[in-house]
Amino acid sequence: MPAMYKVRPLHSAGVLAEHLPSCMYPLPNLHRAPGTAAPPQEEVDPSLQALESRQEEILKRLYELKSAVDGLSKMIQTPDADFDVTNIIQTDEFSPLTANGADLDLMLGKDYGALKDVVINANPSLPPLSLLVIHSLLCERYKILSAVHTHSSVKSVPENLLKCFGEQTKKQSRHEYQLGFTLIWKDVPKPQMKFSIQTMCPIEGEGNIARFLFSLFGQKYNAVTSTLIDSWVDTAIFQLKEGSSKERGAVLRSMNAALGKSSWLVGNELTLADVVAWCALQQTGTANAAPANVQKWMKSCENLAPFSSVMKLLK
């Protein structure tokens, strides 16, 4: 047919024959006219061959590297989820809370000509004891201008709560203090703190405020210790203070086990975990039913002046 044109065959009998198994037999090529020779095979591009060789070499090296990594991974013992981290925190560096004061300007930002004020709203029906303990600890390190006020939403406040910061008889000029600490007894569902209103949102909850105030001591903890402290603070607030009797019993058993290994809940020095947990026990009235290790720990806390001063508020 003159209107048709020939196209080059895509495969030849010679190429197919190389890949055919010996159990098969060849058939004549239907795409080539009888008596014509097969077209010559095209030469493979050398750059393509080099690329294939390079790919094979890379795959070989990757396989060898994977084998080496698998061998090393078997030599490393992966720590178990139940690993006791109390051995790790023994090496953490603690500085006593009564050490020299940290640089408040560095931690809170420097504001020339103005005293930094911490203002806390709290309900007198459930006083935040941990914040009062931390206030006493802060007074041992910094020069603090303390004040207590009553909001109009509260009809009456017990006399001991109005004097929870003691008698503020020695008044100095405002610029001679390092920090202002004002407590307002107000009808609020949970404690609220305001600091640097222009740049910072209010903080709610006794545990969160306690974390902020305790950070003013400039304590440096590693990641494990910080996590354990936060865990004990949450446990004290949500299970020991606000939980059921069953939850409180479980917390007391955990505390008793932890205090059997060290003098304090986390490490060998007083931390925020001890402050919040001790205050939660006092507020829930479960201190007398605490196990032996917990009772011993509570006496250690009460031997410190900030705790003994708060004990007077409970009488």
C-alpha positions in Angstrom: 0.0 0.0 0.0 1.8 3.2 -1.2 0.0 5.3 1.4 1.6 3.5 4.3 5.1 4.2 5.7 7.5 1.9 7.5 8.4 2.4 11.2 11.4 1.1 12.9 10.7 -2.1 15.0 10.8 -1.5 18.8 12.3 -4.9 19.5 14.1 -7.5 17.4 14.2 -11.3 17.5 17.9 -11.1 18.6 17.1 -9.1 21.7 14.2 -11.2 22.7 16.2 -14.4 22.2 18.7 -13.3 24.9 15.9 -13.1 27.5 14.0 -16.2 26.6 14.4 -19.3 28.8 15.7 -22.5 27.1 12.3 -24.2 27.5 10.8 -21.9 25.0 11.1 -21.9 21.2 11.4 -18.9 18.9 8.9 -17.8 16.4 9.6 -15.9 13.2 9.4 -12.2 13.5 6.1 -11.0 12.2 7.2 -7.4 12.1 10.0 -7.9 9.6 9.6 -8.9 6.0 11.0 -12.4 5.1 14.6 -12.4 4.0 15.6 -9.0 5.5 18.3 -8.8 8.1 17.7 -7.6 11.7 18.6 -3.9 12.2 21.8 -3.3 14.1 21.4 -2.8 17.9 21.9 0.7 19.2 25.0 1.4 21.4 24.2 2.2 25.0 25.1 5.8 26.1 28.4 5.7 28.2 27.0 8.4 30.5 24.0 6.2 31.2 26.2 3.3 32.1 28.3 5.5 34.4 25.1 6.7 36.1 23.9 3.1 36.7 27.3 2.1 38.1 27.3 5.0 40.4 23.8 4.2 41.6 24.8 0.6 42.3 27.8 1.8 44.3 25.7 4.2 46.4 23.1 1.5 47.2 25.9 -0.8 48.2 27.4 1.8 50.6 24.0 2.6 52.1 23.4 -1.1 52.8 26.7 -1.4 54.5 26.0 1.8 56.6 22.6 0.4 57.6 24.2 -2.8 58.7 26.7 -0.9 60.8 24.0 1.2 62.5 21.9 -1.9 63.3 24.9 -3.4 64.9 25.6 -0.4 67.0 21.9 -0.1 68.1 22.1 -3.6 69.6 25.0 -2.5 71.7 23.1 0.4 73.3 20.7 -0.4 76.2 17.6 1.6 75.8 16.4 2.9 79.3 13.1 1.4 80.4 10.0 3.6 80.9 10.0 2.6 84.6 13.6 3.8 85.1 14.1 5.5 88.4 15.1 9.1 87.6 15.9 9.9 91.3 19.4 8.8 90.6 19.8 11.4 87.9 18.6 14.4 89.9 21.2 13.7 92.6 23.8 15.2 90.3 21.7 18.4 89.7 23.2 21.6 91.0 21.0 23.3 93.7 21.7 26.7 95.3 20.1 27.4 98.7 17.1 29.7 98.6 18.8 31.9 101.2 21.7 32.6 98.9 22.3 36.1 97.5 19.5 37.5 95.5 19.3 37.1 91.7 19.2 40.0 89.4 15.5 40.9 89.2 16.1 43.4 86.4 17.6 40.6 84.3 14.6 38.2 85.0 11.8 40.7 84.9 13.1 43.4 82.7 14.5 46.8 83.8 12.1 49.7 84.2 13.7 52.9 85.2 11.9 55.0 87.8 9.2 52.4 88.6 8.9 49.6 91.1 7.9 46.2 89.7 4.6 45.2 91.3 3.1 41.8 91.7 -0.6 42.1 92.4 -2.6 38.9 93.4 -6.3 38.5 93.8 -7.3 35.7 96.1 -10.5 34.5 97.8 -10.3 34.6 101.6 -12.5 31.5 101.9 -9.6 29.5 100.5 -6.4 31.4 101.0 -3.5 30.4 98.8 -1.1 29.2 101.5 1.7 28.4 99.0 1.9 32.0 97.8 2.2 33.2 101.4 5.1 30.8 102.0 6.8 31.9 98.9 6.3 35.5 99.9 8.1 34.9 103.2 10.9 33.1 101.3 11.3 36.0 98.9 11.4 38.5 101.8 14.5 36.6 103.0 16.3 37.4 99.8 14.9 40.7 98.5 13.6 44.0 99.9 9.9 43.7 99.2 7.2 46.3 99.7 4.2 44.2 100.9 0.6 45.3 101.2 -2.8 43.6 101.9 -6.1 45.1 100.7 -9.8 44.1 100.7 -12.0 44.4 97.6 -15.6 45.6 97.8 -16.8 42.2 96.7 -15.8 40.7 100.0 -17.9 41.6 103.1 -15.5 40.6 105.8 -12.0 39.1 106.1 -10.6 37.4 109.2 -8.0 39.5 111.1 -5.2 37.0 110.7 -5.6 37.2 106.9 -5.5 40.9 106.9 -2.1 40.6 108.7 -0.8 37.7 106.8 2.3 39.7 105.8 2.9 40.7 109.4 3.0 44.2 110.7 4.4 46.6 108.1 5.7 49.2 110.5 9.0 50.2 108.9 7.9 52.1 105.8 10.7 53.3 103.5 10.5 55.3 100.3 9.2 53.2 97.4 12.4 53.4 95.4 14.3 51.6 98.1 12.5 48.3 97.5 13.3 45.8 94.9 9.8 44.3 94.4 6.2 45.2 95.3 3.9 42.4 96.5 0.2 43.3 96.9 -2.4 40.8 98.0 -6.1 41.7 97.5 -8.7 39.6 99.1 -11.4 39.4 96.5 -14.4 37.2 95.5 -12.7 35.3 92.7 -13.0 31.6 91.7 -9.2 31.0 91.7 -6.2 33.1 92.5 -5.2 35.7 89.8 -1.9 37.5 89.4 -1.1 40.5 87.3 2.4 41.7 86.6 3.7 44.1 83.9 0.2 44.6 82.6 1.4 46.2 79.4 3.4 43.2 78.2 2.0 40.2 80.0 -1.3 38.4 80.3 -2.8 37.7 83.8 -1.8 34.4 85.3 -4.5 32.2 86.9 -4.3 29.3 89.3 -2.3 28.9 92.5 0.1 26.4 91.0 0.9 28.7 88.0 1.4 31.8 90.2 3.6 29.8 92.5 5.8 28.7 89.5 6.2 32.3 88.5 7.1 33.6 92.0 9.5 30.7 92.7 11.3 31.4 89.5 12.4 34.7 91.0 14.9 32.8 93.1 16.9 32.1 90.0 17.1 28.4 90.6 18.6 26.4 87.7 17.4 22.8 87.2 18.0 20.2 84.5 15.1 19.0 82.4 14.4 15.9 84.5 14.3 17.8 87.8 12.1 20.6 86.3 9.6 18.0 85.0 9.4 16.2 88.4 8.8 19.5 90.2 6.0 20.4 87.8 4.5 16.9 88.1 4.4 17.2 91.9 2.9 20.7 91.8 0.1 19.5 89.5 -0.5 16.4 91.6 -0.7 18.5 94.8 -3.2 20.9 93.2 -5.5 18.7 91.2 -5.4 15.4 93.2 -4.3 16.1 96.7 -6.2 19.4 97.1 -9.1 19.1 94.7 -9.3 15.3 94.2 -11.3 12.6 95.9 -10.3 10.7 99.0 -9.1 7.8 96.9 -6.9 10.1 94.9 -5.5 11.7 98.0 -4.6 8.3 99.4 -2.8 7.4 96.2 -0.8 10.7 96.4 0.1 10.1 100.0 1.5 6.7 99.1 3.5 8.1 96.3 4.9 10.9 98.5 5.8 8.4 101.2 7.7 6.3 98.7 9.6 9.3 97.3 10.4 10.7 100.7 11.8 7.3 101.6 14.7 8.0 99.2 15.4 11.6 99.9 14.7 14.3 102.5 12.6 16.4 100.0 10.2 15.4 97.2 12.7 16.3 94.5 16.4 16.1 95.2 18.2 17.1 98.4 16.9 20.7 98.7 13.6 22.4 99.2 11.8 23.1 95.9 8.4 24.4 94.8 7.1 20.8 95.0 7.5 20.8 98.7 5.9 24.2 99.2 2.8 23.4 97.2 2.4 19.8 98.5 2.8 20.9 102.2 0.2 23.6 101.8 -2.2 21.3 100.0 -2.0 18.8 102.9 -2.7 21.6 105.4 -5.7 22.8 103.5 -7.3 19.4 103.0 -6.9 18.4 106.7 -5.1 15.1 105.8 -1.8 15.9 107.5 -2.6 13.9 110.6 -3.3 10.8 108.5 -0.1 11.0 106.5 2.4 8.0 106.5 5.6 8.1 108.5 7.9 9.5 105.8 5.4 12.2 105.0 5.0 13.2 108.7 8.8 13.5 109.0 9.0 15.6 105.9 6.2 17.9 107.2 8.1 18.5 110.4 11.2 19.5 108.4 9.1 22.0 106.5 7.5 23.4 109.7 11.0 24.0 111.1 11.5 26.7 108.5 10.2 30.1 109.4 8.1 30.7 106.3 6.1 27.5 107.0 5.7 28.2 110.7 4.4 31.7 110.0 1.7 30.2 107.8 0.8 27.7 110.4 -0.4 30.6 112.6 -3.0 31.4 109.9 -4.5 27.9 110.3 -5.3 28.2 114.0 
